[in-house]
């Protein structure tokens, strides 16, 4: 079902809804009440929804297979985006007044590929609790907590971020389901880093945090974390990356002790045995790095102006008249 009006929107707001209809409606209400002009709203469903409020004229509903994960719903929504900028806001998260204005202005810079809004607490909307995510060298995804001296994020969280649509399709296409809902955003953050594109935090944009991510089983956690590491290996110095990875595996084992350690390690072993599946991603990241290097070289080349004033050309010199030869006496 498509909303009325065929003109290209300035912004596509994608609301992935894998299962929770009540959470979807909370997000829809907040978005439609504060919807910016020139935007389209796309709901990517992983569950059945019969549109009880009859809003199909205002909202585009696209259906992923029933039971789809959050990542799969996000990808279906992004594929339906018609705007240059796509905003992902997962079901259960809520928009605030004017939350799109600052991020949209950031995309005037062609180097910007993603903008991170501040995540605020549902209990106290004046208190920021997160500002994107980072992917550490050993293959660990961590949330960035806003504070003085906090590191710059590598990318937005999967549930809430603004993206240049072209980049999402170039770097994926879309987010990787291989890394699961828990690490798909970190996997995309690696692509952002290798591409050399800018990630900007916009302090004026606030989104209200939704429910916490459910804790994955130990096997799935190990499987997805190990895949994230090997998919991010391009562009790293391998010896140091392996040392950091071993330290991360040890940390993860302690965090899952005592009952989850063996299943977690089993998940990592399965991911390690799938090593050949990471080669296409390696080539893709190398291609992004090469494109970034070429762009940097082009940007550093001196500019030769051809529209400036030029000096007047001098008249051509005349050859002297030949002197007639005299006959000798």
C-alpha positions as CSV (number, residue, x, y, z in Angstrom):
1,X,0.0,0.0,0.0
2,X,1.4,3.3,-1.0
3,X,0.5,6.8,0.4
4,X,-0.9,9.4,-1.9
5,X,1.5,11.7,-3.7
6,X,4.2,10.6,-6.0
7,X,6.8,13.3,-5.5
8,X,10.1,12.2,-4.0
9,X,10.3,12.9,-0.2
10,X,13.1,14.6,1.6
11,X,13.2,12.0,4.3
12,X,12.1,8.4,4.7
13,X,11.2,7.4,8.3
14,X,11.4,3.6,8.5
15,X,9.8,1.9,11.5
16,X,10.8,-1.8,11.7
17,X,8.3,-3.8,13.7
18,X,9.2,-7.5,14.0
19,X,6.6,-8.6,16.5
20,X,5.2,-6.1,19.1
21,X,2.1,-4.3,17.7
22,X,1.6,-2.2,20.9
23,X,5.2,-0.9,20.6
24,X,4.7,-0.1,16.9
25,X,1.6,2.0,17.7
26,X,3.5,3.9,20.4
27,X,6.2,4.8,17.8
28,X,3.7,5.6,15.1
29,X,1.8,8.0,17.3
30,X,4.9,9.9,18.2
31,X,6.1,10.1,14.6
32,X,2.8,11.1,13.0
33,X,2.2,13.8,15.7
34,X,5.7,15.4,15.0
35,X,6.1,14.3,11.4
36,X,8.2,16.8,9.4
37,X,7.0,18.2,6.1
38,X,8.2,16.4,3.0
39,X,8.7,13.0,4.6
40,X,7.3,9.5,4.1
41,X,6.7,7.0,6.8
42,X,7.4,3.3,6.1
43,X,6.4,0.5,8.5
44,X,8.3,-2.7,7.9
45,X,6.2,-5.5,9.4
46,X,7.5,-8.9,10.6
47,X,4.1,-9.7,12.1
48,X,0.4,-9.5,11.1
49,X,-1.1,-6.0,11.3
50,X,-4.6,-5.0,10.0
51,X,-4.3,-1.2,10.3
52,X,-7.1,-0.7,12.7
53,X,-6.7,3.1,12.6
54,X,-6.9,3.2,8.7
55,X,-3.8,5.2,8.2
56,X,-2.7,3.6,5.0
57,X,-3.1,7.0,3.3
58,X,-0.4,8.5,5.5
59,X,1.8,5.4,6.0
60,X,3.4,2.9,3.7
61,X,3.2,-0.7,5.0
62,X,5.6,-3.2,3.7
63,X,5.6,-6.9,4.8
64,X,8.6,-8.9,5.6
65,X,8.2,-12.7,6.1
66,X,6.3,-13.4,9.3
67,X,8.8,-14.0,12.2
68,X,11.5,-11.8,10.6
69,X,14.2,-10.4,12.8
70,X,14.7,-6.7,13.5
71,X,17.5,-6.6,10.9
72,X,15.4,-8.2,8.2
73,X,12.6,-5.7,8.8
74,X,15.0,-2.8,8.7
75,X,16.3,-4.0,5.3
76,X,12.8,-4.4,3.8
77,X,12.0,-0.8,5.0
78,X,15.3,0.6,3.6
79,X,14.7,-1.1,0.3
80,X,11.4,0.8,0.0
81,X,12.9,4.2,0.9
82,X,12.5,6.8,-1.9
83,X,14.4,9.6,-0.2
84,X,18.2,10.4,-0.1
85,X,18.1,10.2,3.7
86,X,16.6,7.3,5.6
87,X,15.8,7.5,9.4
88,X,15.4,4.2,11.2
89,X,13.3,4.4,14.4
90,X,12.5,0.9,15.8
91,X,9.1,0.0,17.2
92,X,9.0,1.0,20.9
93,X,11.3,4.0,20.4
94,X,9.7,7.5,20.3
95,X,10.3,10.7,18.4
96,X,10.6,14.2,20.1
97,X,9.7,17.6,18.7
98,X,11.9,18.7,15.8
99,X,14.1,15.6,16.1
100,X,14.8,15.5,12.3
101,X,15.8,19.1,11.6
102,X,19.4,19.0,12.8
103,X,20.3,15.7,11.2
104,X,18.8,16.6,7.8
105,X,21.0,19.8,7.8
106,X,24.1,17.7,8.5
107,X,23.6,15.8,5.2
108,X,24.3,19.0,3.3
109,X,27.9,17.9,3.7
110,X,28.5,15.2,1.0
111,X,31.0,13.4,3.2
112,X,28.4,12.7,5.9
113,X,27.1,9.2,5.7
114,X,25.4,8.8,9.1
115,X,24.1,11.1,11.9
116,X,23.7,9.8,15.4
117,X,20.8,11.3,17.5
118,X,21.1,11.3,21.3
119,X,19.1,8.6,23.0
120,X,17.3,9.9,26.1
121,X,15.8,8.0,29.0
122,X,12.0,7.2,28.9
123,X,11.8,8.2,32.6
124,X,13.7,11.5,32.2
125,X,13.9,12.9,28.7
126,X,16.5,15.5,29.7
127,X,19.0,12.7,30.5
128,X,21.0,11.3,27.5
129,X,21.8,7.6,28.0
130,X,23.5,6.7,24.7
131,X,25.1,8.3,21.6
132,X,25.7,5.6,19.0
133,X,27.9,2.5,19.2
134,X,31.6,1.5,18.6
135,X,33.2,-1.6,17.3
136,X,36.4,-2.4,19.1
137,X,39.4,-4.0,17.5
138,X,38.8,-7.4,19.0
139,X,35.3,-7.6,17.6
140,X,33.2,-6.2,20.5
141,X,30.2,-3.9,20.1
142,X,29.8,-1.3,22.8
143,X,27.3,1.5,23.4
144,X,28.8,5.0,23.6
145,X,27.6,6.7,26.9
146,X,27.5,10.5,26.5
147,X,30.0,12.2,28.8
148,X,32.9,14.6,28.7
149,X,35.7,12.9,26.9
150,X,33.5,10.1,25.5
151,X,34.9,8.6,22.2
152,X,33.3,9.5,18.9
153,X,30.9,6.8,17.9
154,X,31.6,4.6,14.8
155,X,27.9,4.7,13.8
156,X,24.3,4.9,15.0
157,X,22.6,2.1,16.9
158,X,20.4,-0.2,14.8
159,X,17.2,1.1,16.5
160,X,17.7,4.8,15.9
161,X,19.9,6.5,13.3
162,X,19.9,8.7,10.2
163,X,21.6,7.3,7.1
164,X,22.4,8.4,3.6
165,X,20.3,5.9,1.7
166,X,22.9,5.5,-1.0
167,X,25.5,4.4,1.5
168,X,23.3,1.7,3.1
169,X,22.7,0.2,-0.3
170,X,26.4,0.4,-1.3
171,X,27.8,-1.1,1.9
172,X,25.3,-4.0,2.2
173,X,23.0,-3.8,0.6
174,X,21.4,-3.1,3.9
175,X,22.5,-4.5,7.3
176,X,24.0,-8.0,7.6
177,X,21.7,-10.7,9.0
178,X,24.8,-12.8,9.6
179,X,25.7,-10.7,12.6
180,X,22.2,-10.9,14.1
181,X,20.3,-8.1,15.7
182,X,23.0,-7.8,18.4
183,X,25.9,-6.9,16.1
184,X,24.4,-5.8,12.7
185,X,24.9,-2.1,13.6
186,X,28.5,-2.7,14.6
187,X,29.1,-4.5,11.3
188,X,27.7,-1.5,9.4
189,X,29.9,0.8,11.5
190,X,32.9,-1.0,10.3
191,X,31.9,-0.3,6.7
192,X,31.5,3.4,7.7
193,X,35.0,3.4,9.1
194,X,36.6,1.8,6.1
195,X,34.8,4.1,3.7
196,X,36.3,7.2,5.3
197,X,32.8,8.8,5.4
198,X,31.9,11.0,8.3
199,X,29.7,10.0,11.3
200,X,28.2,13.0,13.1
201,X,26.5,13.3,16.5
202,X,23.7,15.8,16.5
203,X,23.0,17.0,20.1
204,X,19.8,18.7,19.0
205,X,18.1,15.5,17.9
206,X,16.6,13.4,20.7
207,X,14.9,10.0,20.5
208,X,13.3,8.3,23.5
209,X,14.8,4.8,24.2
210,X,12.5,1.8,23.7
211,X,12.7,-1.5,25.5
212,X,16.1,-3.0,26.1
213,X,17.4,-5.6,23.6
214,X,16.6,-9.1,24.8
215,X,19.7,-11.0,26.0
216,X,20.7,-13.5,23.4
217,X,21.6,-17.1,24.2
218,X,25.3,-17.8,24.8
219,X,25.6,-19.8,21.5
220,X,24.1,-17.0,19.4
221,X,26.1,-14.3,21.2
222,X,29.3,-16.2,20.4
223,X,28.3,-16.9,16.8
224,X,27.5,-13.3,16.0
225,X,30.4,-11.8,17.8
226,X,32.9,-14.1,16.0
227,X,31.4,-13.3,12.7
228,X,31.6,-9.6,13.4
229,X,35.3,-9.9,14.1
230,X,36.2,-11.8,10.9
231,X,34.0,-9.6,8.8
232,X,35.9,-6.6,10.1
233,X,39.4,-7.8,9.5
234,X,40.0,-5.8,6.4
235,X,42.1,-2.7,7.1
236,X,43.4,-4.0,10.5
237,X,47.0,-5.0,11.3
238,X,46.4,-8.7,11.6
239,X,48.8,-9.6,14.5
240,X,47.5,-6.9,16.8
241,X,43.9,-7.6,15.8
242,X,44.3,-11.3,16.7
243,X,45.8,-10.4,20.1
244,X,42.9,-8.1,20.8
245,X,40.5,-10.8,19.7
246,X,41.9,-13.4,22.0
247,X,41.5,-10.9,24.9
248,X,37.9,-10.3,23.9
249,X,37.2,-14.0,23.7
250,X,38.6,-14.4,27.3
251,X,36.5,-11.5,28.5
252,X,33.4,-12.9,26.9
253,X,34.0,-16.4,28.4
254,X,34.2,-14.8,31.9
255,X,31.1,-12.8,31.3
256,X,29.1,-15.9,30.4
257,X,30.6,-18.1,33.1
258,X,29.8,-20.6,34.4
259,X,27.0,-22.1,32.4
260,X,27.2,-20.0,29.2
261,X,31.0,-20.3,28.6
262,X,31.0,-23.6,26.6
263,X,27.9,-22.7,24.4
264,X,29.5,-19.3,23.7
265,X,32.8,-20.9,22.7
266,X,30.9,-23.4,20.6
267,X,29.2,-20.6,18.7
268,X,32.5,-18.9,18.1
269,X,34.0,-22.2,16.8
270,X,31.1,-22.6,14.3
271,X,31.6,-19.1,13.1
272,X,35.4,-19.7,12.7
273,X,34.7,-22.8,10.6
274,X,32.7,-20.5,8.2
275,X,35.8,-18.5,7.3
276,X,35.3,-18.7,3.6
277,X,32.0,-16.9,3.9
278,X,33.8,-13.8,5.0
279,X,35.9,-13.3,1.8
280,X,33.2,-11.4,-0.1
281,X,32.9,-9.0,2.8
282,X,36.7,-8.6,2.9
283,X,36.8,-7.7,-0.8
284,X,33.9,-5.3,-0.3
285,X,35.6,-3.4,2.6
286,X,38.9,-3.3,0.5
287,X,36.9,-1.7,-2.3
288,X,35.4,0.9,0.1
289,X,39.0,1.7,1.3
290,X,40.3,2.0,-2.2
291,X,37.5,4.3,-3.2
292,X,38.2,6.4,-0.1
293,X,41.9,6.7,-1.0
294,X,41.1,7.7,-4.6
295,X,38.7,10.4,-3.3
296,X,41.4,11.7,-0.9
297,X,43.9,11.9,-3.7
298,X,41.5,13.8,-5.9
299,X,40.7,16.2,-3.0
300,X,44.4,16.9,-2.5
301,X,45.1,17.7,-6.1
302,X,45.7,21.4,-6.8
303,X,42.9,23.2,-8.6
304,X,43.8,25.0,-11.8
305,X,41.6,27.9,-12.6
306,X,40.7,28.4,-16.2
307,X,38.2,31.2,-15.7
308,X,40.6,33.8,-14.5
309,X,42.0,36.7,-16.6
310,X,44.8,36.0,-18.9
311,X,47.6,38.3,-20.1
312,X,47.3,39.9,-23.6
313,X,49.2,37.9,-26.2
314,X,52.1,39.7,-27.7
315,X,52.2,40.3,-31.5
316,X,54.4,37.8,-33.3
317,X,57.9,38.9,-34.0
318,X,58.6,39.7,-37.6
319,X,61.5,38.1,-39.3
320,X,64.1,40.8,-40.6
321,X,64.1,41.5,-44.3
322,X,66.7,39.5,-46.1
323,X,69.8,41.4,-47.1
324,X,70.6,41.1,-50.8
325,X,73.8,39.3,-51.6
326,X,76.5,41.3,-53.4
327,X,78.6,39.9,-56.1
328,X,82.2,40.0,-55.4
329,X,84.3,42.2,-57.8
